[in-house]
Structure formats: C-alpha cells, structure tokens
C-alpha cells in the first residue's frame, strides 16, 4: 500500500522547466548534478521521426524526480507530457517508449508539423557514461551514447557516429562545441566576437605559439591586410577547420589567391576559403557583417553534421 501511495504521489507532481536549453552539454551536466546530489533522474531520447519534426534524431531531455526538467525533444509541444512519462519511469524503474503525433494513441497531443515522434525514456542508474561523454567533449573529442533497451543500460562511445538505431541499440553522437577563432583588430572583429559569444560558441584569438585550430573550429579573418592573415591561413591549412572565411572584395581575394599559390597552396586548398566572407554581400556596418559571418558559420556546421 505504501509503495502504491508513493507512486501515486510521484505521478501527481507537476513537471516544471528548470531552465531553457537545447545544448547537449548543459543537459548532460544537469543529469550528472542530479545523480551526484542523490536524486533520481530519467533521460528522454528522440529515437524515431515520422514525417517532419522540430528537433533532430537524438535530441534529449533530462527529468529530475521532483519534476524539474531541461532540454527539448520537439518544438515545445510534448515536453511536459514526456516529463510526466519520465516521472513514472523514475517511480517504477521500468524504461518505456512513447509515441506522439502520427501513429500515437494520444489524440489530444498534436504536433504542429503534422508528423510523429517516438521517445525512449531511460531511468539513469549511473553518472559514469554521461561523465565520460562530457570529458571527451571537454577534450574536444567526439563522443556518443549507446542506449540498449533490452538491458536498460547506457554506454559511452569514443567514435564519430550519426544518431540512429544500430544492432538493437540507439546511438546518439555528440560533437565538441564550435570554436570560433577570430583574427582581426577591427570593430567588425569585436562585433563578431560579441555575437558569437551570445550564440554559445567558444571564442579564441590566434596565438602562433599555441595554435588552437581543429576540425570543429571556424576561422574568421577580419583584417584589411593580407600580410596579417598569412600566419593564420598557414596554421589552418593543415588543421582543416570546417570553415575558413576572409574579409575583402573579389579583387582582394584574387590577390590572396595569387599570394597563396606562390607559397605552394594547391587550388583545392585555396578554394576552401570563403571570400568575400558571409552569406550576403556588401555588409557595410559591423553588426550586419557579424550576422552575415556567423550565419555562414552555422550553415557550414549544419552541412558538416549532415555528412
């Protein structure tokens, strides 16, 4: 009787959003902090999409035993309902799968996109796999989580993987935070750094003694001086960042191409440089240029993730 009362009490709790985020690192940290404090929690994973959806496969929420939750698995229309399901999973200890939208028994929960989603809800039993993912991301290494419904377990993966079902388990891939290397002493560089920081990017500035360029870095050159760009371009040549963009007109870029060719750059290497930088031409003020540049960076990142 006591157990039934506790379960009913758990299910009467009203879920509330702890804070707004769709950043995987913040969501996993919330889970780790919850478990470390001695509270129970459940991980909600978007494991199937039917038709359209507001979030990508692998999107996650974490729900704490007191009803506090963070993360998104839709555009905001099913999160509270999913949190109620997660509270029941926490109370019973039995993982479950729920469907919303197309193909769902819940006719009162409609997805605006007209599609359907399936969520897998797992009661977290250890912080270790989550900590392992966070540690890899902190070291700027890719990571993954594998959820196996049959054994109700999570495991950290140390390889680059697309999110999806593989051999009876659902795997979610995580990439390190985008690092934005901004090189320039101009007001355009300052505006771009401020906007990038607001977008949650990791901001750094070029140091020839400690080059911090990797495959998850966007290199943004905002000098009006080709000579000052060269050390950064040379460092980026072998590091292969996912984006290289340089300020200047078409004429300036022709001069840049000529100089780099003289330094031994191959045509395909030079072609990786987006110049003029940004998604729309002739941005004449610093903030408009910053928007143009960072939109271009975001688009390049999406193309990288879709490969």
Buried (B, 14 or more C-beta within 10 A) or exposed (E): EEEEEEBEEBEEBEBEBBEEBBEBBBBBBBBBBBBEEEEBBBBBBBBBBBEBBBBEBBBBBBBBBBBBBBBBBBEEBBBBBBBBBBBBBBBEEEBBEBBBBBEBEEEEBBBEBEBBBBBBBBBBBEBEBBBBBBEBBEEBBBBBBBBBBEEBBBBBBEEEBBBBBEEEBBBBBBBBBBBBBBBBEBBBBBBBBBBBEEEEBBBBEBEEEEBBBBBBBBBBBBBEEBEBBBEBBBBBBEBEBBBBBBBBEEEBBEEBBEBBEEEEBEEEBBEBBBBBBBBEEEBEEBBBBBBBBBEBBBEBBEEBEEE
